[in-house]
Amino acid sequence: MSRRGWMLFALMGVLWGIPYLMIKVAVEGVSVPMVVFARTALGAAVLLPLAIRAGQFDVVRRHWRPLLAFTAVEILGPWALLSDAENRLTSSMTGLLIAAVPIIGVVLARLTGDAERLGPARWAGLLVGLAGVGVLAAPHLGGGSAWAVGEVMLVALGYSIAPMIATRRLQELPSLHMAAYALAIAALVYTGPAVLTWPAAMPSGQVLAALIGLGLVCTALAFIVFFELIREVGTSRGMVFTYVNPAVAVAAGVLFLGEPLSGTIMASFALILGGSVLATARRGSAPAQAAQLGDDPADAEEARA
């Protein structure tokens, strides 16, 4: 993976590793529709003016159907399900369950006939990363309801489908436009439910800070980085950053909440990060691949997997 790919990968591990903590704080003070509305409205308020100034409305208009599909499986359903699940699950447990996204993504890609080629090292990386998640999750599997776990797994399914739509149907749509218009659509959809569940009193400073962080950092900024990542390294490889998210959630707990850093947690860190390195490794150097593949663009594209 390129240096730019690794930078995007590391940044996404942080940007989508901390939302679980923020969502947990937010749902303690406001309703689920309010959380989703605040997050999408703030993100759209930042990105939509930039997208409008950039123009290219004809491109957006030509791709409105896949854009709606992407919005549904990436934002409309998952963010509500995720917020509702965190009323009963811990933020770390939620993050651990979401780590199933890369495995689901690989299965879906193969079922739809457009799978990236996975060598033994990358398969080993996926399994090692999943083992790390399992080690980290095992002590917490007794908590939370089955309904909430099911909600999070539906979120993982949506998160696996959305990148496939983006890479297959929305390649011509700039990342800025994709994020801005998807967030604007979601904000419009959740305006009514948010108004109906508007809090009677002003939420606490912690809740407001969590909502702002979700909207500006974990949404507006994160979406741009997310799209660039999957376009840089591919869907299956790009989504492996979800293995890092649980480690980020644990680190946030240690640094900001004084949670203990046990040997089990440290072992999980090693497995998760080691698995990510293996799962994102190329089978060979670019020059060697080019020499083997010649000038066929289709073969060269397959070699990037």
Secondary structure, DSSP 4 states (H G I P E B T S, - for coil): --HHHHHHHHHHHHHTTSHHHHHHHHTTTS-HHHHHHHHHHHHHHHHHHHHHHH--HHHHHHTHHHHHHHHIIIIIHHHHHHHHHTTTS-HHHHHHHHTTHHHHHHHHHHHTT-PPP--HHHHHHHHHHHHHHHHHHGGGTTSS-HHHHHHHHHHHHHHHHHHHHHHHH-TTS-HHHHHHHHHHHHHHHHHHHHHHT--SSPPPHHHHHHHHHHHIIIIIIHHHHHHHHHHHH-HHHHGGGGGHHHHHHHHHHHHHH-----HHHHHHHHHHHHHHHHHT--SS-HHHHHHHHTT-HHHHHHHT-
